Amino acid sequence: MLLALDIGNTSIHMGLFAGEELAATWRVGVEAERSADEYGVLMLNLLATSDLTADDVGDCIIGCGVPPLLPAFQRVAARYFGAEPMVVGQGVRSGIRILYDNPRQVGADRIIDAVAAVELYGPPAIVVDFGTATVFDAVNAEGDYLGGAIAPGIGIASETLFSRAAMLSRVQIERPPAAIGRNTTHALQSGILLGYVGLVEGMVARFQEELGGGATVIGTGGWASEIAAETDVIDVVDRDLTLQGLRFIHERNRA
Protein backbone atom coordinates (compact mmCIF):
# COMPACT_ATOMS: atom_id res chain seq x y z
CA MET A 1 0.00 0.00 0.00
CA LEU A 2 1.08 3.59 -0.63
CA LEU A 3 1.43 5.97 2.31
CA ALA A 4 0.88 9.58 1.21
CA LEU A 5 1.90 12.44 3.51
CA ASP A 6 0.80 16.03 2.98
CA ILE A 7 2.80 18.11 5.48
CA GLY A 8 1.53 21.64 6.00
CA ASN A 9 2.18 24.46 8.42
CA THR A 10 -0.76 23.64 10.68
CA SER A 11 -1.59 19.98 10.09
CA ILE A 12 -0.32 16.77 8.52
CA HIS A 13 -2.78 14.88 6.34
CA MET A 14 -1.97 11.20 5.91
CA GLY A 15 -3.59 8.67 3.61
CA LEU A 16 -3.06 5.02 2.81
CA PHE A 17 -3.92 3.84 -0.69
CA ALA A 18 -4.73 0.29 -1.74
CA GLY A 19 -4.31 0.76 -5.48
CA GLU A 20 -6.60 3.64 -6.44
CA GLU A 21 -8.71 3.29 -3.31
CA LEU A 22 -8.04 5.61 -0.39
CA ALA A 23 -8.34 3.02 2.35
CA ALA A 24 -7.78 5.28 5.39
CA THR A 25 -6.97 8.89 6.21
CA TRP A 26 -5.80 10.73 9.31
CA ARG A 27 -5.06 14.35 10.16
CA VAL A 28 -2.83 15.47 13.05
CA GLY A 29 -1.56 18.84 14.19
CA VAL A 30 1.99 19.98 13.53
CA GLU A 31 4.27 20.20 16.56
CA ALA A 32 7.73 21.48 15.71
CA GLU A 33 9.23 19.99 18.88
CA ARG A 34 8.01 16.48 18.14
CA SER A 35 10.81 14.09 17.18
CA ALA A 36 10.88 11.63 14.28
CA ASP A 37 10.36 8.76 16.74
CA GLU A 38 7.34 10.48 18.25
CA TYR A 39 5.82 10.96 14.80
CA GLY A 40 6.68 7.35 13.95
CA VAL A 41 4.95 5.94 17.03
CA LEU A 42 1.96 8.21 16.42
CA MET A 43 1.64 6.96 12.84
CA LEU A 44 1.86 3.33 13.93
CA ASN A 45 -0.92 3.95 16.43
CA LEU A 46 -3.06 5.59 13.76
CA LEU A 47 -2.54 2.61 11.46
CA ALA A 48 -3.65 0.32 14.27
CA THR A 49 -6.99 2.13 14.52
CA SER A 50 -7.73 0.78 11.02
CA ASP A 51 -6.33 -2.69 11.78
CA LEU A 52 -3.19 -1.93 9.76
CA THR A 53 0.50 -2.30 10.58
CA ALA A 54 3.79 -1.01 9.21
CA ASP A 55 4.02 -4.16 7.10
CA ASP A 56 1.01 -2.95 5.10
CA VAL A 57 3.02 0.05 3.85
CA GLY A 58 5.06 -0.67 0.74
CA ASP A 59 5.79 2.80 -0.65
CA CYS A 60 5.72 6.36 0.61
CA ILE A 61 5.38 9.76 -1.04
CA ILE A 62 5.71 13.10 0.71
CA GLY A 63 4.52 16.55 -0.23
CA CYS A 64 6.01 19.03 2.24
CA GLY A 65 5.35 22.73 2.57
CA VAL A 66 7.49 23.02 5.71
CA PRO A 67 11.11 22.17 4.77
CA PRO A 68 12.38 21.84 8.39
CA LEU A 69 9.94 18.96 8.95
CA LEU A 70 10.97 16.98 5.89
CA PRO A 71 14.07 15.22 7.37
CA ALA A 72 12.04 13.92 10.31
CA PHE A 73 9.48 12.28 8.03
CA GLN A 74 12.16 10.87 5.76
CA ARG A 75 13.58 9.19 8.87
CA VAL A 76 10.11 7.96 9.86
CA ALA A 77 9.60 6.39 6.43
CA ALA A 78 12.97 4.66 6.53
CA ARG A 79 12.96 3.52 10.16
CA TYR A 80 9.32 2.60 10.71
CA PHE A 81 8.19 1.56 7.23
CA GLY A 82 11.40 0.47 5.53
CA ALA A 83 10.67 2.79 2.62
CA GLU A 84 12.70 5.44 0.85
CA PRO A 85 10.06 8.13 0.34
CA MET A 86 9.50 9.93 -2.94
CA VAL A 87 9.56 13.66 -2.17
CA VAL A 88 7.64 15.95 -4.51
CA GLY A 89 10.05 18.59 -5.77
CA GLN A 90 12.80 19.10 -8.33
CA GLY A 91 13.36 15.99 -10.42
CA VAL A 92 9.91 14.52 -9.77
CA ARG A 93 7.57 14.57 -12.78
CA SER A 94 4.20 16.18 -12.15
CA GLY A 95 2.84 15.56 -15.63
CA ILE A 96 1.67 19.16 -16.10
CA ARG A 97 3.43 22.20 -17.48
CA ILE A 98 4.17 24.92 -14.93
CA LEU A 99 3.89 28.38 -16.47
CA TYR A 100 4.84 30.32 -13.32
CA ASP A 101 7.56 32.90 -13.96
CA ASN A 102 9.91 30.90 -11.71
CA PRO A 103 8.63 27.32 -11.28
CA ARG A 104 11.01 26.81 -8.33
CA GLN A 105 8.94 29.31 -6.33
CA VAL A 106 5.75 27.28 -6.55
CA GLY A 107 4.95 25.31 -3.41
CA ALA A 108 4.74 21.56 -3.90
CA ASP A 109 1.22 21.48 -2.47
CA ARG A 110 -0.01 23.85 -5.19
CA ILE A 111 1.29 21.62 -7.97
CA ILE A 112 -0.02 18.49 -6.25
CA ASP A 113 -3.50 20.04 -6.01
CA ALA A 114 -3.37 21.09 -9.66
CA VAL A 115 -2.43 17.56 -10.75
CA ALA A 116 -5.37 16.11 -8.83
CA ALA A 117 -7.77 18.74 -10.18
CA VAL A 118 -6.86 17.94 -13.78
CA GLU A 119 -7.04 14.17 -13.28
CA LEU A 120 -10.26 14.09 -11.28
CA TYR A 121 -12.26 17.02 -12.65
CA GLY A 122 -10.60 18.03 -15.90
CA PRO A 123 -9.29 21.41 -17.06
CA PRO A 124 -9.84 24.30 -16.78
CA ALA A 125 -9.93 24.30 -13.00
CA ILE A 126 -9.60 26.58 -10.02
CA VAL A 127 -8.46 25.13 -6.70
CA VAL A 128 -9.17 26.99 -3.47
CA ASP A 129 -7.17 25.49 -0.60
CA PHE A 130 -8.28 26.67 2.84
CA GLY A 131 -5.23 26.04 4.98
CA THR A 132 -2.91 28.26 7.00
CA ALA A 133 -3.14 30.47 3.92
CA THR A 134 -6.10 30.60 1.57
CA VAL A 135 -4.52 29.69 -1.77
CA PHE A 136 -6.15 30.04 -5.18
CA ASP A 137 -4.62 28.13 -8.10
CA ALA A 138 -5.55 28.19 -11.77
CA VAL A 139 -5.22 25.54 -14.47
CA ASN A 140 -6.04 26.53 -18.05
CA ALA A 141 -8.02 24.59 -20.63
CA GLU A 142 -4.82 22.92 -21.85
CA GLY A 143 -4.11 21.55 -18.39
CA ASP A 144 -1.21 23.92 -17.69
CA TYR A 145 -0.63 25.36 -14.23
CA LEU A 146 -0.74 29.15 -14.56
CA GLY A 147 -0.34 30.46 -11.01
CA GLY A 148 -2.74 31.93 -8.53
CA ALA A 149 -3.18 34.07 -5.44
CA ILE A 150 -2.34 33.72 -1.75
CA ALA A 151 -4.31 35.34 1.07
CA PRO A 152 -4.10 34.95 4.85
CA GLY A 153 -6.04 31.94 6.06
CA ILE A 154 -9.25 32.42 7.99
CA GLY A 155 -7.66 30.99 11.14
CA ILE A 156 -4.57 33.18 11.32
CA ALA A 157 -6.48 36.27 10.17
CA SER A 158 -9.04 35.92 12.94
CA GLU A 159 -6.37 35.12 15.56
CA THR A 160 -4.50 38.28 14.58
CA LEU A 161 -7.68 40.30 14.95
CA PHE A 162 -8.41 38.86 18.39
CA SER A 163 -4.87 39.41 19.62
CA ARG A 164 -4.48 42.96 18.30
CA ALA A 165 -7.92 44.41 19.16
CA ALA A 166 -8.24 44.83 22.92
CA MET A 167 -12.04 45.15 22.90
CA LEU A 168 -12.71 42.05 20.79
CA SER A 169 -12.91 38.62 22.39
CA ARG A 170 -12.51 35.31 20.60
CA VAL A 171 -15.72 33.86 19.16
CA GLN A 172 -16.71 30.56 17.62
CA ILE A 173 -16.34 30.97 13.88
CA GLU A 174 -19.73 29.92 12.55
CA ARG A 175 -22.58 31.29 10.49
CA PRO A 176 -24.27 34.29 12.13
CA PRO A 177 -28.05 34.78 11.94
CA ALA A 178 -27.58 37.59 9.42
CA ALA A 179 -24.84 39.51 7.66
CA ILE A 180 -25.72 42.59 9.72
CA GLY A 181 -24.59 41.59 13.21
CA ARG A 182 -26.74 42.99 16.01
CA ASN A 183 -24.11 42.26 18.66
CA THR A 184 -20.33 41.99 18.70
CA THR A 185 -20.26 38.20 18.51
CA HIS A 186 -22.47 38.11 15.42
CA ALA A 187 -20.62 41.05 13.88
CA LEU A 188 -17.33 39.18 14.24
CA GLN A 189 -18.80 35.97 12.85
CA SER A 190 -20.21 37.87 9.89
CA GLY A 191 -16.99 39.70 9.15
CA ILE A 192 -14.83 36.61 9.47
CA LEU A 193 -16.91 33.86 7.87
CA LEU A 194 -19.07 35.81 5.42
CA GLY A 195 -16.17 38.16 4.74
CA TYR A 196 -14.13 35.18 3.56
CA VAL A 197 -17.03 34.06 1.41
CA GLY A 198 -16.89 37.46 -0.26
CA LEU A 199 -13.13 37.06 -0.76
CA VAL A 200 -13.63 33.66 -2.39
CA GLU A 201 -16.47 34.83 -4.61
CA GLY A 202 -14.51 37.87 -5.76
CA MET A 203 -11.31 35.98 -6.50
CA VAL A 204 -13.08 33.11 -8.26
CA ALA A 205 -14.95 35.61 -10.46
CA ARG A 206 -11.67 37.25 -11.47
CA PHE A 207 -10.03 33.88 -12.14
CA GLN A 208 -12.99 32.72 -14.22
CA GLU A 209 -12.79 35.89 -16.29
CA GLU A 210 -9.08 35.47 -16.94
CA LEU A 211 -9.50 31.77 -17.77
CA GLY A 212 -12.38 32.46 -20.14
CA GLY A 213 -15.03 30.93 -17.91
CA GLY A 214 -16.18 27.35 -17.44
CA ALA A 215 -13.54 26.34 -14.90
CA THR A 216 -14.52 23.79 -12.28
CA VAL A 217 -13.92 25.20 -8.80
CA ILE A 218 -12.67 22.73 -6.22
CA GLY A 219 -12.51 23.58 -2.54
CA THR A 220 -10.18 21.70 -0.23
CA GLY A 221 -8.60 22.15 3.18
CA GLY A 222 -9.97 22.72 6.64
CA TRP A 223 -12.58 25.42 5.98
CA ALA A 224 -13.74 24.25 2.55
CA SER A 225 -17.08 22.79 3.67
CA GLU A 226 -18.03 25.82 5.78
CA ILE A 227 -17.25 28.29 3.00
CA ALA A 228 -18.86 26.17 0.29
CA ALA A 229 -22.09 26.05 2.30
CA GLU A 230 -22.38 29.83 1.96
CA THR A 231 -21.74 30.23 -1.78
CA ASP A 232 -22.50 28.60 -5.10
CA VAL A 233 -19.13 29.41 -6.72
CA ILE A 234 -17.49 26.25 -5.33
CA ASP A 235 -18.58 23.29 -7.46
CA VAL A 236 -17.14 20.50 -5.36
CA VAL A 237 -15.47 20.03 -1.98
CA ASP A 238 -12.70 17.43 -1.97
CA ARG A 239 -10.89 17.24 1.36
CA ASP A 240 -8.58 14.52 0.03
CA LEU A 241 -7.54 16.38 -3.13
CA THR A 242 -3.88 16.68 -2.13
CA LEU A 243 -3.61 13.02 -1.15
CA GLN A 244 -5.04 12.03 -4.53
CA GLY A 245 -2.55 14.31 -6.25
CA LEU A 246 0.28 12.59 -4.40
CA ARG A 247 -0.99 9.24 -5.64
CA PHE A 248 -1.09 10.43 -9.26
CA ILE A 249 2.44 11.83 -9.03
CA HIS A 250 3.71 8.61 -7.46
CA GLU A 251 2.22 6.61 -10.34
CA ARG A 252 3.93 8.85 -12.89
CA ASN A 253 7.34 8.42 -11.29
CA ARG A 254 7.44 4.71 -10.50
CA ALA A 255 10.36 2.92 -12.10
C-alpha positions as CSV (number, residue, x, y, z in Angstrom):
1,M,0.0,0.0,0.0
2,L,1.1,3.6,-0.6
3,L,1.4,6.0,2.3
4,A,0.9,9.6,1.2
5,L,1.9,12.4,3.5
6,D,0.8,16.0,3.0
7,I,2.8,18.1,5.5
8,G,1.5,21.6,6.0
9,N,2.2,24.5,8.4
10,T,-0.8,23.6,10.7
11,S,-1.6,20.0,10.1
12,I,-0.3,16.8,8.5
13,H,-2.8,14.9,6.3
14,M,-2.0,11.2,5.9
15,G,-3.6,8.7,3.6
16,L,-3.1,5.0,2.8
17,F,-3.9,3.8,-0.7
18,A,-4.7,0.3,-1.7
19,G,-4.3,0.8,-5.5
20,E,-6.6,3.6,-6.4
21,E,-8.7,3.3,-3.3
22,L,-8.0,5.6,-0.4
23,A,-8.3,3.0,2.4
24,A,-7.8,5.3,5.4
25,T,-7.0,8.9,6.2
26,W,-5.8,10.7,9.3
27,R,-5.1,14.3,10.2
28,V,-2.8,15.5,13.1
29,G,-1.6,18.8,14.2
30,V,2.0,20.0,13.5
31,E,4.3,20.2,16.6
32,A,7.7,21.5,15.7
33,E,9.2,20.0,18.9
34,R,8.0,16.5,18.1
35,S,10.8,14.1,17.2
36,A,10.9,11.6,14.3
37,D,10.4,8.8,16.7
38,E,7.3,10.5,18.2
39,Y,5.8,11.0,14.8
40,G,6.7,7.4,13.9
41,V,4.9,5.9,17.0
42,L,2.0,8.2,16.4
43,M,1.6,7.0,12.8
44,L,1.9,3.3,13.9
45,N,-0.9,3.9,16.4
46,L,-3.1,5.6,13.8
47,L,-2.5,2.6,11.5
48,A,-3.6,0.3,14.3
49,T,-7.0,2.1,14.5
50,S,-7.7,0.8,11.0
51,D,-6.3,-2.7,11.8
52,L,-3.2,-1.9,9.8
53,T,0.5,-2.3,10.6
54,A,3.8,-1.0,9.2
55,D,4.0,-4.2,7.1
56,D,1.0,-2.9,5.1
57,V,3.0,0.0,3.9
58,G,5.1,-0.7,0.7
59,D,5.8,2.8,-0.7
60,C,5.7,6.4,0.6
61,I,5.4,9.8,-1.0
62,I,5.7,13.1,0.7
63,G,4.5,16.6,-0.2
64,C,6.0,19.0,2.2
65,G,5.4,22.7,2.6
66,V,7.5,23.0,5.7
67,P,11.1,22.2,4.8
68,P,12.4,21.8,8.4
69,L,9.9,19.0,9.0
70,L,11.0,17.0,5.9
71,P,14.1,15.2,7.4
72,A,12.0,13.9,10.3
73,F,9.5,12.3,8.0
74,Q,12.2,10.9,5.8
75,R,13.6,9.2,8.9
76,V,10.1,8.0,9.9
77,A,9.6,6.4,6.4
78,A,13.0,4.7,6.5
79,R,13.0,3.5,10.2
80,Y,9.3,2.6,10.7
81,F,8.2,1.6,7.2
82,G,11.4,0.5,5.5
83,A,10.7,2.8,2.6
84,E,12.7,5.4,0.8
85,P,10.1,8.1,0.3
86,M,9.5,9.9,-2.9
87,V,9.6,13.7,-2.2
88,V,7.6,15.9,-4.5
89,G,10.1,18.6,-5.8
90,Q,12.8,19.1,-8.3
91,G,13.4,16.0,-10.4
92,V,9.9,14.5,-9.8
93,R,7.6,14.6,-12.8
94,S,4.2,16.2,-12.1
95,G,2.8,15.6,-15.6
96,I,1.7,19.2,-16.1
97,R,3.4,22.2,-17.5
98,I,4.2,24.9,-14.9
99,L,3.9,28.4,-16.5
100,Y,4.8,30.3,-13.3
101,D,7.6,32.9,-14.0
102,N,9.9,30.9,-11.7
103,P,8.6,27.3,-11.3
104,R,11.0,26.8,-8.3
105,Q,8.9,29.3,-6.3
106,V,5.7,27.3,-6.5
107,G,4.9,25.3,-3.4
108,A,4.7,21.6,-3.9
109,D,1.2,21.5,-2.5
110,R,0.0,23.8,-5.2
111,I,1.3,21.6,-8.0
112,I,0.0,18.5,-6.2
113,D,-3.5,20.0,-6.0
114,A,-3.4,21.1,-9.7
115,V,-2.4,17.6,-10.7
116,A,-5.4,16.1,-8.8
117,A,-7.8,18.7,-10.2
118,V,-6.9,17.9,-13.8
119,E,-7.0,14.2,-13.3
120,L,-10.3,14.1,-11.3
121,Y,-12.3,17.0,-12.6
122,G,-10.6,18.0,-15.9
123,P,-9.3,21.4,-17.1
124,P,-9.8,24.3,-16.8
125,A,-9.9,24.3,-13.0
126,I,-9.6,26.6,-10.0
127,V,-8.5,25.1,-6.7
128,V,-9.2,27.0,-3.5
129,D,-7.2,25.5,-0.6
130,F,-8.3,26.7,2.8
131,G,-5.2,26.0,5.0
132,T,-2.9,28.3,7.0
133,A,-3.1,30.5,3.9
134,T,-6.1,30.6,1.6
135,V,-4.5,29.7,-1.8
136,F,-6.1,30.0,-5.2
137,D,-4.6,28.1,-8.1
138,A,-5.5,28.2,-11.8
139,V,-5.2,25.5,-14.5
140,N,-6.0,26.5,-18.0
141,A,-8.0,24.6,-20.6
142,E,-4.8,22.9,-21.8
143,G,-4.1,21.5,-18.4
144,D,-1.2,23.9,-17.7
145,Y,-0.6,25.4,-14.2
146,L,-0.7,29.2,-14.6
147,G,-0.3,30.5,-11.0
148,G,-2.7,31.9,-8.5
149,A,-3.2,34.1,-5.4
150,I,-2.3,33.7,-1.8
151,A,-4.3,35.3,1.1
152,P,-4.1,35.0,4.9
153,G,-6.0,31.9,6.1
154,I,-9.3,32.4,8.0
155,G,-7.7,31.0,11.1
156,I,-4.6,33.2,11.3
157,A,-6.5,36.3,10.2
158,S,-9.0,35.9,12.9
159,E,-6.4,35.1,15.6
160,T,-4.5,38.3,14.6
161,L,-7.7,40.3,14.9
162,F,-8.4,38.9,18.4
163,S,-4.9,39.4,19.6
164,R,-4.5,43.0,18.3
165,A,-7.9,44.4,19.2
166,A,-8.2,44.8,22.9
167,M,-12.0,45.2,22.9
168,L,-12.7,42.1,20.8
169,S,-12.9,38.6,22.4
170,R,-12.5,35.3,20.6
171,V,-15.7,33.9,19.2
172,Q,-16.7,30.6,17.6
173,I,-16.3,31.0,13.9
174,E,-19.7,29.9,12.6
175,R,-22.6,31.3,10.5
176,P,-24.3,34.3,12.1
177,P,-28.1,34.8,11.9
178,A,-27.6,37.6,9.4
179,A,-24.8,39.5,7.7
180,I,-25.7,42.6,9.7
181,G,-24.6,41.6,13.2
182,R,-26.7,43.0,16.0
183,N,-24.1,42.3,18.7
184,T,-20.3,42.0,18.7
185,T,-20.3,38.2,18.5
186,H,-22.5,38.1,15.4
187,A,-20.6,41.0,13.9
188,L,-17.3,39.2,14.2
189,Q,-18.8,36.0,12.8
190,S,-20.2,37.9,9.9
191,G,-17.0,39.7,9.1
192,I,-14.8,36.6,9.5
193,L,-16.9,33.9,7.9
194,L,-19.1,35.8,5.4
195,G,-16.2,38.2,4.7
196,Y,-14.1,35.2,3.6
197,V,-17.0,34.1,1.4
198,G,-16.9,37.5,-0.3
199,L,-13.1,37.1,-0.8
200,V,-13.6,33.7,-2.4
201,E,-16.5,34.8,-4.6
202,G,-14.5,37.9,-5.8
203,M,-11.3,36.0,-6.5
204,V,-13.1,33.1,-8.3
205,A,-14.9,35.6,-10.5
206,R,-11.7,37.2,-11.5
207,F,-10.0,33.9,-12.1
208,Q,-13.0,32.7,-14.2
209,E,-12.8,35.9,-16.3
210,E,-9.1,35.5,-16.9
211,L,-9.5,31.8,-17.8
212,G,-12.4,32.5,-20.1
213,G,-15.0,30.9,-17.9
214,G,-16.2,27.4,-17.4
215,A,-13.5,26.3,-14.9
216,T,-14.5,23.8,-12.3
217,V,-13.9,25.2,-8.8
218,I,-12.7,22.7,-6.2
219,G,-12.5,23.6,-2.5
220,T,-10.2,21.7,-0.2
221,G,-8.6,22.2,3.2
222,G,-10.0,22.7,6.6
223,W,-12.6,25.4,6.0
224,A,-13.7,24.2,2.5
225,S,-17.1,22.8,3.7
226,E,-18.0,25.8,5.8
227,I,-17.2,28.3,3.0
228,A,-18.9,26.2,0.3
229,A,-22.1,26.0,2.3
230,E,-22.4,29.8,2.0
231,T,-21.7,30.2,-1.8
232,D,-22.5,28.6,-5.1
233,V,-19.1,29.4,-6.7
234,I,-17.5,26.2,-5.3
235,D,-18.6,23.3,-7.5
236,V,-17.1,20.5,-5.4
237,V,-15.5,20.0,-2.0
238,D,-12.7,17.4,-2.0
239,R,-10.9,17.2,1.4
240,D,-8.6,14.5,0.0
241,L,-7.5,16.4,-3.1
242,T,-3.9,16.7,-2.1
243,L,-3.6,13.0,-1.1
244,Q,-5.0,12.0,-4.5
245,G,-2.6,14.3,-6.3
246,L,0.3,12.6,-4.4
247,R,-1.0,9.2,-5.6
248,F,-1.1,10.4,-9.3
249,I,2.4,11.8,-9.0
250,H,3.7,8.6,-7.5
251,E,2.2,6.6,-10.3
252,R,3.9,8.8,-12.9
253,N,7.3,8.4,-11.3
254,R,7.4,4.7,-10.5
255,A,10.4,2.9,-12.1
